[in-house]
Amino acid sequence: MKFNFAKVTNSRLMGSMGLLINWENDKENIYQYFLLDSEGLGLADYVSLKNPTKDEAYREEERLMGGLGADRIRISEEEALLLVNYYGNKNEYYEKPLPGNVGEYIDIIKNYKPKITIEEIYPKICKKITEEIEFINYMTMRFIAWDRESLKYFSGSEELSNMHITNINGTFLKNTVTKKGKNKFISEAIYEDNDGYYISKIAFNISKDNDNDSFKINSMLATEKEPMYDFEVFDEISKPEVVSIYELDNNEEFLEKFYIDNPFLLRCNMETGVFFTRFNFNNNHVKKEVYVINNDMRAIYYVLSDKLFVGTYSDNDRKYINKILQCNYKEHIKLKEELYFEENVLYDFVESESNDFEDFLN
């Protein structure tokens, strides 16, 4: 097959990347879409399209890449094959099944011999970090995720890359960064491990390499972790939410049109309804002194029988998103009421699998 192009999101420091490879032969134009997971999985998802229309190819690309908050970087055939080979072999290492139609890419994993290393492609798959706080947040995230590869790349130290306070690839929930002097910072990180929630302080000493204009970890020290109750964690990461409730007419027709119009939304089919997450189109929230895992969410949508629930977290987003909904889907929806909550409610309602929002609140 002839290689046409490939592109990848430069979101390696967030843990996941979207990879698109386009090939063609005499009969087919083939698009391969891979979700690469750096935190204990490898190839997390795979879809291929053969001779798609431009709209079909676009929608699948947005489904894969639209929610990652990253730029899409053109890469060479060699770099694309390296990523499939490298992450595909992680599945075997972690004893995880390969996704999708494995026969379409297994030869790359089993037989391809990379001519470059993963370190050589790091400058492309990692976004350029311009601020100290942003670097500390990303490195704390990589530390909690037990990401030896990234820690070694950004420190040059084997010893530092083997440091950890989690039993598994932990989930980074909240971080507060405090500057303690020139090049010295403290992270107060809240995270989830396989046996519960914890808080720990991590001290960083960093420097900037002026030759390649990038930051480096000189040293790192973590304090003893302290356990937290789940309600304490919820209080830390929760935020005010407005839930807009619409009456919905013709559920299936609305869902089809809504998903076609918004392919960048993350869709999840639940037992009781269909749940969508709308992320920001960038990861600027990582630049803030206080990082919270759900600050990259702009809105959530939940379609339940004859109701549409929309959760938003700022007044500007509430006005904008509801105006768009009422303009584009006026034949399907009618605003019934809007409710303000001091903490997240809608996601808990979705998880509860309840059919009645009022009963859930009571």
C-alpha positions in Angstrom: 0.0 0.0 0.0 1.1 3.6 -0.6 1.4 5.9 2.4 -0.3 9.2 1.9 -0.1 11.0 5.3 -0.3 10.6 9.0 -1.0 12.9 11.9 -0.9 12.6 15.7 -2.1 14.8 18.5 0.7 16.3 20.6 -1.1 15.2 23.8 1.4 12.7 25.1 1.7 14.5 28.5 -2.0 14.1 29.1 -1.6 10.3 28.7 -3.5 9.7 25.4 -2.9 10.5 21.8 -5.0 10.2 18.6 -3.2 8.8 15.5 -4.5 8.8 12.0 -2.8 7.0 9.1 -4.0 7.2 5.5 -3.0 4.6 2.8 -4.2 3.8 -0.6 -4.0 0.9 -3.1 -5.5 0.3 -6.5 -9.0 -0.2 -5.1 -9.2 1.5 -1.7 -8.5 4.7 0.2 -7.9 3.5 3.8 -8.1 5.5 7.0 -6.8 4.0 10.2 -7.6 5.7 13.5 -5.7 4.6 16.7 -6.2 5.8 20.2 -2.8 5.5 22.0 -2.9 5.1 25.8 0.4 5.8 27.7 -0.9 4.8 31.1 -0.9 1.0 31.2 -2.9 0.1 28.1 -1.2 0.7 24.7 -3.6 0.7 21.8 -6.9 1.6 23.5 -9.1 1.8 20.4 -9.0 1.2 16.7 -11.3 2.0 13.8 -10.7 1.8 10.0 -12.7 3.3 7.2 -12.4 2.2 3.5 -13.3 4.7 0.8 -15.1 7.1 3.2 -16.7 10.3 2.1 -14.9 13.5 3.3 -17.7 14.0 5.9 -17.3 10.4 7.2 -13.5 10.7 7.5 -13.9 14.1 9.2 -16.4 12.8 11.8 -14.2 9.9 12.7 -11.2 12.1 13.1 -13.1 14.5 15.3 -14.4 11.6 17.4 -10.9 10.4 17.9 -9.0 13.7 18.3 -11.5 16.4 19.0 -11.7 16.0 22.7 -7.9 15.7 23.4 -7.4 19.5 23.5 -4.2 19.2 21.3 -2.7 20.2 18.0 -2.6 17.7 15.2 1.0 17.2 14.0 1.9 15.8 10.6 4.4 12.9 10.9 6.3 10.6 8.6 5.5 7.0 7.7 8.4 5.9 9.8 7.1 7.8 12.8 3.6 6.6 12.4 4.7 2.9 12.2 6.9 3.4 15.2 3.9 4.6 17.3 1.7 1.6 16.2 4.5 -0.8 16.9 5.5 0.7 20.2 2.0 1.0 21.7 0.8 -2.3 20.2 3.6 -4.1 22.0 2.5 -2.4 25.3 -0.8 -4.3 25.0 1.1 -7.6 25.1 3.3 -6.3 28.0 0.2 -5.3 30.0 -1.7 -8.4 28.9 -4.5 -6.3 27.4 -6.3 -7.4 24.2 -5.7 -5.4 21.0 -8.8 -3.4 19.8 -10.8 -3.5 16.6 -9.9 -5.5 13.5 -6.5 -6.7 14.7 -5.6 -8.3 11.3 -5.5 -4.8 9.7 -2.4 -3.8 11.7 -0.9 -6.8 13.5 1.9 -7.1 11.0 3.2 -3.7 12.1 3.3 -4.9 15.7 4.8 -8.3 15.0 7.2 -7.8 12.1 8.0 -4.1 11.7 11.5 -3.1 12.9 11.6 0.6 13.9 14.5 2.7 12.6 13.9 5.4 15.3 13.2 5.4 19.0 10.2 6.8 20.9 12.5 9.4 22.5 13.3 10.8 19.0 9.6 11.5 18.4 8.9 13.0 21.8 9.3 16.6 20.6 6.5 16.1 18.2 4.1 14.1 20.5 4.6 16.4 23.5 3.3 20.0 23.3 5.8 22.8 23.9 5.6 23.8 27.5 6.2 27.6 27.9 5.4 28.1 31.6 6.9 26.8 34.9 3.5 26.0 36.5 2.4 24.1 33.4 5.5 22.0 33.5 5.1 21.2 37.2 1.4 20.2 36.7 2.4 17.9 33.8 5.3 16.3 35.6 3.1 15.7 38.7 0.5 14.1 36.5 3.2 11.9 34.9 4.5 11.0 38.4 1.1 10.0 39.7 0.5 8.0 36.5 3.8 6.1 37.2 5.0 7.2 33.7 8.6 6.2 33.8 9.1 7.0 30.1 8.2 10.6 30.4 9.9 11.2 33.7 13.2 9.8 32.3 12.8 11.9 29.1 12.3 15.1 31.1 15.0 14.4 33.8 17.6 12.3 32.0 17.7 10.2 35.2 17.0 6.5 35.5 16.8 6.7 39.3 14.2 9.5 39.2 12.1 7.8 36.6 11.7 4.8 38.9 10.3 6.8 41.8 6.7 6.3 42.5 4.0 6.7 45.3 1.2 4.8 43.5 0.7 1.0 43.2 -0.7 1.3 39.6 -1.0 4.1 37.0 -2.9 6.4 39.4 -5.5 9.0 38.4 -4.4 12.6 39.0 -7.5 14.5 40.4 -6.3 17.8 41.7 -3.1 19.7 42.2 -2.1 23.0 43.9 1.3 24.3 42.8 3.3 26.7 45.1 6.5 28.4 44.1 9.1 28.2 46.9 12.0 30.1 45.3 13.9 30.2 42.1 13.3 26.9 40.2 11.7 25.3 43.3 8.1 24.2 43.5 5.7 22.2 45.7 2.8 20.2 44.3 0.0 19.2 46.7 -1.5 16.4 44.7 -4.8 14.5 45.2 -5.1 11.3 43.3 -6.8 7.9 43.2 -4.8 4.7 43.5 -6.0 1.1 43.3 -6.8 1.1 47.1 -8.3 4.5 47.6 -7.7 8.3 47.5 -4.6 10.0 48.7 -2.9 13.4 49.1 0.8 13.9 48.9 3.3 16.8 48.5 6.0 16.5 45.8 8.9 18.9 45.7 10.5 19.8 42.4 13.7 21.5 41.4 13.7 22.4 37.7 15.8 24.2 35.2 15.5 25.4 31.6 17.7 24.2 28.8 18.2 27.3 26.7 19.6 25.2 23.8 16.3 23.5 23.1 14.1 25.9 25.1 12.6 23.2 27.3 12.3 22.5 31.0 14.1 19.7 32.9 13.5 18.1 36.3 16.8 18.3 38.3 15.4 16.6 41.4 12.1 15.5 42.9 11.1 14.4 46.5 7.7 13.1 47.6 6.3 13.1 51.1 4.4 10.2 52.7 0.9 9.9 51.2 -2.1 10.5 53.5 -5.5 8.8 52.8 -8.6 10.8 52.0 -12.3 9.9 52.2 -14.2 9.9 49.0 -16.5 12.7 50.2 -13.4 14.8 50.9 -12.2 14.3 47.4 -15.6 15.0 45.9 -15.6 18.4 47.8 -12.2 19.2 46.4 -13.0 18.5 42.7 -16.6 19.5 42.6 -17.8 22.8 41.2 -21.0 24.7 40.7 -23.2 23.5 37.9 -26.3 24.7 36.1 -28.6 21.9 34.8 -30.8 23.0 31.9 -33.7 20.6 31.4 -35.4 20.3 28.0 -38.5 18.5 26.9 -37.4 16.3 23.9 -39.4 15.2 20.9 -38.4 12.3 18.7 -35.4 11.0 20.7 -33.8 8.9 17.9 -34.0 11.7 15.3 -32.5 14.2 17.7 -29.6 11.9 18.7 -28.7 11.1 15.1 -28.6 14.8 14.1 -26.9 15.9 17.3 -24.1 13.4 17.0 -23.5 14.1 13.3 -23.3 17.9 14.1 -20.9 17.3 17.1 -18.5 14.5 16.3 -15.9 15.8 18.7 -18.2 14.9 21.7 -17.3 11.8 23.7 -20.4 9.5 23.5 -21.2 6.8 26.0 -24.3 4.6 25.7 -25.7 4.0 29.2 -28.4 1.5 30.3 -31.0 4.2 30.6 -29.8 6.9 28.1 -27.0 8.4 26.1 -24.3 10.6 27.7 -22.1 13.1 25.9 -19.1 15.0 27.2 -18.0 18.3 25.6 -14.3 19.1 26.3 -12.5 22.4 25.8 -10.5 22.5 22.6 -7.2 23.2 24.5 -5.6 22.2 27.7 -4.9 25.7 29.1 -6.3 24.6 32.5 -3.0 22.8 33.1 -1.3 26.2 33.2 -3.2 27.3 36.4 -1.8 27.0 39.9 -4.8 24.9 40.9 -5.4 22.1 38.4 -8.6 20.1 38.6 -9.2 17.0 36.4 -12.7 18.1 35.3 -11.8 21.7 34.4 -11.3 20.6 30.8 -15.1 19.8 30.6 -17.2 22.5 29.0 -20.5 20.8 29.2 -22.2 17.4 29.6 -25.4 16.2 27.9 -27.7 13.4 28.9 -30.5 12.2 26.7 -33.1 10.2 28.7 -36.3 9.2 27.0 -38.2 12.4 26.4 -35.8 14.7 28.3 -32.4 16.4 27.5 -30.3 17.4 30.4 -27.4 19.9 29.9 -24.8 20.6 32.6 -22.6 23.7 32.3 -20.0 25.3 34.6 -19.9 29.0 33.7 -22.5 31.5 32.8 -20.9 32.2 29.4 -20.9 28.6 28.5 -24.5 28.1 29.7 -25.7 31.0 27.5 -23.7 30.0 24.4 -24.4 26.3 24.5 -28.1 26.7 25.2 -28.5 29.3 22.5 -26.9 26.9 20.0 -29.1 24.1 21.1 -32.3 26.1 20.8 -31.3 27.5 17.4 -30.1 24.2 15.8 -32.7 21.8 17.3 -35.8 23.9 17.9 -38.0 21.3 16.2 -36.9 18.7 18.8 -36.4 20.5 22.1 -38.1 23.1 24.4 -36.5 24.5 27.5 -38.4 23.6 30.6 -36.3 24.9 33.5 -32.8 25.6 34.7 -31.5 24.6 38.1 -28.4 25.8 40.0 -26.4 23.5 42.2 -23.3 24.3 44.3 -21.8 21.0 43.3 -21.8 18.5 40.4 -25.2 16.7 40.2 -25.9 15.7 36.7 -23.0 13.2 36.3 -24.1 11.5 39.6 -27.6 11.3 38.2 -26.3 9.6 35.1 -24.3 7.1 37.1 -27.3 6.4 39.4 -29.2 5.0 36.4 -32.3 6.6 37.8 -35.2 7.5 35.4 -36.5 10.4 37.4 -34.3 13.5 38.1 -36.7 14.9 40.7 -36.7 11.6 42.6 -33.0 11.5 42.4 -32.7 15.0 44.0 -35.0 14.1 46.8 
